[in-house]
Amino acid sequence: MLTIKNFINGEFENPISNDWIDNYCPANGEIYGQTPNSSKADIEQAYQAAKKAFPNWSQTTLEERSKILIRISELLEANLQYFAEAESKDNGKPIHLAKSVDIPRAASNFRFFGNAITQFSSESHETVGKDALNFTLRQPIGVVGCISPWNLPLYLFTWKIAPAIAAGNCVIAKPSEITPVTAFLLGDICLQAGLPNGVLNIVHGLGNSTGQAIIEHPDIKAISFTGGTKTGVNIARVAAPMFKKLSLELGGKNPNIIFADCDYDDMLETTVRSSFANQGQICLCGSRIFIEASIYDTFKNDFVKKVKALKVGHPSNSKTDIGALVSKGHLEKVKSYVNIAENEGERIICGGKTVSIEDYKNGYYFEPTVIEVPNNECRLNQEEIFGPVVTIMPFNTEEEVLQMANDVKYGLSATLWTNSLKRTMHMTTNIQAGIIWVNTWMLRDLRTPFGGIKASGIGREGGFEAFRFFTETKNVCIKY
């Protein structure tokens, strides 16, 4: 049994209450470890450690902070296989996916923000004719809270903590209680890299106990959260009246819009990936596929053929395309949407059933599923399923598909397939989303702002946007 511990002030600690949560392996449904369910007392302990560390860390030179973050990146790369196997076992994703995407991206987060902090600059303005100079300081906030989800555990955990500590803050971070292992392992990496005690404190537990204690703490001055929209609403309700800074990256119901003039083969290959990568458990997956009517039947036949060829299997199998879903509860949620489709008379073209894997019959496996829907108002097109389920439907005009793309409460991302520059400019200007890919998907540049609109959240992560969030702006005016 693996025993996860909190990482507070450079030490691994049991929860003060001695309250624990079982940790399940999605591939076989078995308990393989225990995770703390930390209380307000643990958060207070972490806060005191962070508060004590802040004066020195905030005054540490940019070069020294940069050196430590880059060292963390190097240690993650040196332990790539170990972390990939741990991520796969904890989350259910194929090992090859964790090894090629999740852990390299976590290492890149530390390297990027370690380098970027040395280039983050303030502004100055000479007030001509007034003999005055204005300059802007960007100073670390203090102690901040970072709460990350289970779908890309270390990837998104480090996406928050790396810019926070690079900017000179001290952090209390909570990974998802469903996937705590790689965050736990990160503590030892930070010690090896020489990160001072108390700068990063990793506290485990449930959202309604540990997470709630973080957002309610009166002296944690900012909250960066990635997760479900319902939880984001609760965080905003608690934190906003306390005047905390908030960055909320929430749900998505992203349109994938395909015009007949696209590069068809490239589109088809990418659409399979954008539909089912990470078992469809990515907030950026294109779960609503709209296809121009003239190529709809061709697309449907070709797409379904490729989807049926995807291999559902154990995460350790190098040939596995679709691993296990993250938990039994999430598997049941995904199944419930297939039941909704059946009850509403929508057509399940392929998939829709759980999968039994030999020797792992209690694992949380589900077929990649394609459902043909008659309109955009159905529940499958309006609610976030967050699994290997996509819907397809035809459209005739740009204005028709634009209306459907925007007719949803979310606005995180969109994908557009066309070779018309005029159409590209018209569509990207009018699609209501924070991120739009044209003739590609998930091509990321860490310098660019990341985030959504409407119920997909507030604020932006990435690049200097992250540093702007994790610092306070102070203007100084000098008359000379």
Stockholm file with secondary structure:
# STOCKHOLM 1.0

chainA/1-480         MLTIKNFINGEFENPISNDWIDNYCPANGEIYGQTPNSSKADIEQAYQAAKKAFPNWSQTTLEERSKILIRISELLEANLQYFAEAESKDNGKPIHLAKSVDIPRAASNFRFFGNAITQFSSESHETVGKDALNFTLRQPIGVVGCISPWNLPLYLFTWKIAPAIAAGNCVIAKPSEITPVTAFLLGDICLQAGLPNGVLNIVHGLGNSTGQAIIEHPDIKAISFTGGTKTGVNIARVAAPMFKKLSLELGGKNPNIIFADCDYDDMLETTVRSSFANQGQICLCGSRIFIEASIYDTFKNDFVKKVKALKVGHPSNSKTDIGALVSKGHLEKVKSYVNIAENEGERIICGGKTVSIEDYKNGYYFEPTVIEVPNNECRLNQEEIFGPVVTIMPFNTEEEVLQMANDVKYGLSATLWTNSLKRTMHMTTNIQAGIIWVNTWMLRDLRTPFGGIKASGIGREGGFEAFRFFTETKNVCIKY
#=GR chainA/1-480 SS CEECCEEETTEEECCTTCCEEEEEETTTTEEEEEEECCCHHHHHHHHHHHHHHHHHHHTSCHHHHHHHHHHHHHHHHHTHHHHHHHHHHHHCCCHHHIIIIIHHHHHHHHHHHHHHGGGCCCCEEEETTTTEEEEEEEEECSEEEEECCSSSHHHHHHHHHHHHHHTTCEEEEECCTTSCHHHHHHHHHHHHHTCCTTSEEECCCCIIIIIHHHHHCTTCCEEEEESCHHHHHHHHHHHGGGTCEEEEECCCCCEEEECTTSCHHHHHHHHHHHHHGGGGCCTTCCCEEEEEGGGHHHHHHHHHHHHHTCCBCCTTCTTCSBCCCSCHHHHHHHHHHHHHHHHHTCEEEECCSBCCBTTBTTSCCBCCEEEECSCTTSHHHHSCCCSSEEEEEEECSHHHHHHHHHSSSEESEEEEECSCHHHHHHHHHHSCCSEEEESCSSCCCTTSCBCCEETTEESCBSHHHHHHHTEEEEEEEEEC
#=GC SS_cons         CEECCEEETTEEECCTTCCEEEEEETTTTEEEEEEECCCHHHHHHHHHHHHHHHHHHHTSCHHHHHHHHHHHHHHHHHTHHHHHHHHHHHHCCCHHHIIIIIHHHHHHHHHHHHHHGGGCCCCEEEETTTTEEEEEEEEECSEEEEECCSSSHHHHHHHHHHHHHHTTCEEEEECCTTSCHHHHHHHHHHHHHTCCTTSEEECCCCIIIIIHHHHHCTTCCEEEEESCHHHHHHHHHHHGGGTCEEEEECCCCCEEEECTTSCHHHHHHHHHHHHHGGGGCCTTCCCEEEEEGGGHHHHHHHHHHHHHTCCBCCTTCTTCSBCCCSCHHHHHHHHHHHHHHHHHTCEEEECCSBCCBTTBTTSCCBCCEEEECSCTTSHHHHSCCCSSEEEEEEECSHHHHHHHHHSSSEESEEEEECSCHHHHHHHHHHSCCSEEEESCSSCCCTTSCBCCEETTEESCBSHHHHHHHTEEEEEEEEEC
//
